[in-house]
């Protein structure tokens, strides 16, 4: 069994080296919006969603083990907001907004084919700041806005797009990245306050779906074997 495992590892290493693996680094940024989902919002219909802008920026390190397949590690700083319209009493309209800033780590598998790409992977986020506004009304709790949001969030990310233009070792891509939070956004204190309602009802889990248009600039380096062609298909996608 050990001998078979050794042979398989050697075959894998041989195929990787023949495929001319290389590294790339990149910077990226994007803008978009998000949708914070809580079942009570639709059941009670006491809050109405307002779409608010969000953004993200950061850097990427990629390992291309063959031309079509890549593993990337992203470090991002991001912010997303969710606004709500609600009516605490008849004829009185208020606007509530939460803004959550975080530092994100993503480990993505990316498939590159004919100038386009598809990527998927997990995301770990550390919440760094939470802002709350409600028609200049003070936060309705002895807790702070940061206390009602989980400090650590786990999500699944998915993206697609394509190359806009580039050279043999430099390229610019555009694409769409989707992000869905699998963990509850609210902390234990947030659930006690029934986030995002901030009332005494029984809480439901709150999750977020984000959509972002992303621009990425990549530079290839660190070829383990000299490239014989280095060609990359160029394709205008947006």
WODA-V852397 format. One record per residue. RES is the residue in one letter. SS is DSSP state (2 for helix, 1 for strand, 0 for the rest). BURIAL is b if it has 24 or more other ideal C-beta (glycine too) atoms within 12 Angstrom, else e. Layout:
# WODA-V852397
[[RES;SS;BURIAL] [RES;SS;BURIAL]]
This chain:
# WODA-V852397
[[X;0;e] [X;2;e] [X;2;e] [X;2;e] [X;2;e] [X;2;e] [X;2;e] [X;2;e] [X;2;e] [X;2;e] [X;2;e] [X;2;e] [X;2;e] [X;2;e] [X;2;e] [X;2;e] [X;2;e] [X;2;e] [X;0;e] [X;0;e] [X;0;b] [X;1;b] [X;1;b] [X;1;b] [X;1;b] [X;1;b] [X;1;b] [X;1;b] [X;1;b] [X;1;b] [X;1;b] [X;1;b] [X;1;b] [X;1;b] [X;1;b] [X;1;b] [X;1;b] [X;1;b] [X;2;e] [X;2;b] [X;2;b] [X;2;e] [X;2;e] [X;2;e] [X;0;e] [X;0;b] [X;1;b] [X;1;e] [X;1;b] [X;1;b] [X;1;e] [X;0;b] [X;1;e] [X;1;b] [X;1;b] [X;1;b] [X;1;b] [X;1;b] [X;1;b] [X;1;b] [X;1;b] [X;1;b] [X;1;b] [X;1;b] [X;1;b] [X;1;e] [X;0;b] [X;0;e] [X;1;e] [X;1;b] [X;1;b] [X;1;b] [X;1;b] [X;1;b] [X;1;b] [X;1;b] [X;1;b] [X;1;b] [X;1;b] [X;1;b] [X;1;b] [X;1;b] [X;1;b] [X;1;b] [X;1;e] [X;1;b] [X;1;e] [X;1;e] [X;1;e] [X;0;e] [X;0;e] [X;1;e] [X;1;e] [X;1;b] [X;1;b] [X;1;b] [X;1;b] [X;1;b] [X;1;b] [X;1;b] [X;1;b] [X;1;b] [X;1;b] [X;1;b] [X;1;b] [X;1;b] [X;1;b] [X;1;b] [X;1;b] [X;1;b] [X;1;b] [X;1;b] [X;1;e] [X;0;e] [X;0;b] [X;1;b] [X;1;b] [X;1;b] [X;1;b] [X;1;b] [X;1;b] [X;1;b] [X;1;b] [X;1;b] [X;1;b] [X;1;e] [X;1;b] [X;1;e] [X;1;e] [X;1;b] [X;1;b] [X;1;b] [X;1;e] [X;1;b] [X;0;e] [X;0;e] [X;0;e] [X;0;e] [X;0;e] [X;0;e] [X;0;e] [X;0;e] [X;0;e] [X;0;e] [X;2;b] [X;2;b] [X;2;e] [X;2;b] [X;1;b] [X;0;b] [X;0;b] [X;1;e] [X;1;b] [X;1;b] [X;1;b] [X;1;b] [X;1;b] [X;1;b] [X;1;b] [X;1;b] [X;1;b] [X;1;b] [X;1;b] [X;1;b] [X;1;e] [X;1;b] [X;0;e] [X;0;e] [X;0;e] [X;1;e] [X;1;b] [X;1;b] [X;1;b] [X;1;b] [X;1;b] [X;1;b] [X;1;b] [X;1;b] [X;1;b] [X;1;b] [X;1;b] [X;0;e] [X;0;b] [X;0;b] [X;0;b] [X;1;b] [X;0;b] [X;2;e] [X;2;e] [X;2;b] [X;2;b] [X;2;e] [X;0;b] [X;0;b] [X;0;b] [X;0;b] [X;0;b] [X;0;b] [X;0;e] [X;0;e] [X;0;e] [X;0;e] [X;0;b] [X;0;b] [X;0;b] [X;1;b] [X;1;b] [X;1;b] [X;1;b] [X;1;b] [X;1;b] [X;1;b] [X;1;b] [X;1;b] [X;1;b] [X;1;b] [X;1;b] [X;1;b] [X;1;e] [X;1;b] [X;1;e] [X;0;e] [X;0;e] [X;0;e] [X;0;e] [X;0;e] [X;0;e] [X;0;e] [X;0;e] [X;0;e] [X;0;e] [X;0;b] [X;0;e] [X;0;e] [X;0;e] [X;0;e] [X;0;e] [X;0;e]]
